[in-house]
Amino acid sequence: MKYVFLLIPVILGLSVPIYNRLDPTLFGFPFFYWSLLAQIPLSAFFIYLAYRGESK
């Protein structure tokens, strides 16, 4: 079950057609760039969840 948490960011990162677009922009950055930047803390959170699932 803990590995499901690791699959979520991988699948999200590899699904390029979902975030390969320009609109909506955030502070002048196209969606492509700010969605990739948002995936970094999201991936760290899922890695933390997988780590917590392993230690129990």
The 8 nearest C-alpha neighbors of each residue, nearest first, counted from 0:
[[1, 2, 3, 4, 52, 49, 53, 5],
 [0, 2, 49, 3, 52, 4, 53, 5],
 [3, 1, 5, 4, 0, 6, 49, 7],
 [4, 2, 6, 5, 1, 0, 7, 49],
 [3, 5, 2, 45, 6, 49, 7, 1],
 [6, 4, 2, 3, 7, 46, 8, 45],
 [5, 7, 3, 9, 4, 8, 10, 2],
 [6, 8, 10, 9, 5, 4, 11, 3],
 [9, 7, 11, 42, 10, 6, 12, 5],
 [10, 8, 6, 12, 11, 7, 13, 5],
 [9, 11, 13, 7, 12, 8, 6, 14],
 [10, 12, 8, 14, 9, 13, 7, 15],
 [13, 11, 9, 10, 14, 8, 15, 38],
 [12, 14, 10, 15, 11, 9, 8, 16],
 [13, 15, 11, 12, 16, 17, 10, 18],
 [14, 16, 17, 13, 18, 19, 12, 11],
 [17, 15, 19, 18, 14, 20, 13, 31],
 [16, 18, 15, 14, 19, 20, 11, 31],
 [17, 19, 31, 15, 16, 20, 30, 34],
 [20, 18, 16, 31, 15, 17, 21, 30],
 [21, 19, 18, 31, 22, 30, 29, 17],
 [20, 22, 29, 30, 23, 31, 24, 19],
 [23, 21, 24, 30, 20, 29, 31, 25],
 [22, 24, 30, 21, 29, 25, 20, 28],
 [23, 25, 29, 22, 28, 30, 27, 26],
 [24, 26, 28, 27, 23, 29, 33, 30],
 [27, 25, 28, 24, 29, 33, 23, 30],
 [28, 26, 25, 24, 29, 23, 30, 33],
 [27, 29, 25, 24, 26, 33, 32, 30],
 [30, 28, 24, 21, 31, 32, 22, 27],
 [29, 31, 21, 24, 33, 32, 23, 22],
 [32, 30, 29, 19, 18, 34, 20, 33],
 [33, 31, 35, 34, 30, 29, 36, 28],
 [32, 34, 36, 35, 30, 31, 37, 28],
 [33, 35, 37, 36, 32, 31, 30, 38],
 [36, 34, 38, 32, 37, 33, 31, 39],
 [35, 37, 33, 34, 38, 39, 32, 40],
 [38, 36, 34, 35, 39, 33, 40, 41],
 [37, 39, 41, 35, 36, 40, 42, 34],
 [38, 40, 42, 41, 37, 36, 43, 35],
 [41, 39, 43, 42, 38, 44, 37, 36],
 [40, 42, 38, 44, 39, 43, 45, 37],
 [43, 41, 45, 39, 8, 44, 40, 38],
 [42, 44, 40, 46, 41, 45, 47, 39],
 [43, 45, 47, 41, 42, 46, 40, 48],
 [46, 44, 48, 42, 47, 4, 43, 49],
 [47, 45, 43, 49, 48, 44, 5, 50],
 [46, 48, 50, 44, 45, 49, 43, 51],
 [49, 47, 45, 51, 50, 46, 52, 44],
 [48, 50, 1, 52, 46, 47, 51, 4],
 [49, 51, 47, 53, 48, 52, 46, 54],
 [52, 50, 48, 54, 53, 49, 47, 55],
 [53, 51, 49, 50, 1, 54, 55, 48],
 [52, 54, 50, 51, 55, 49, 1, 48],
 [53, 55, 51, 52, 50, 49, 48, 1],
 [54, 53, 52, 51, 50, 49, 1, 48]]
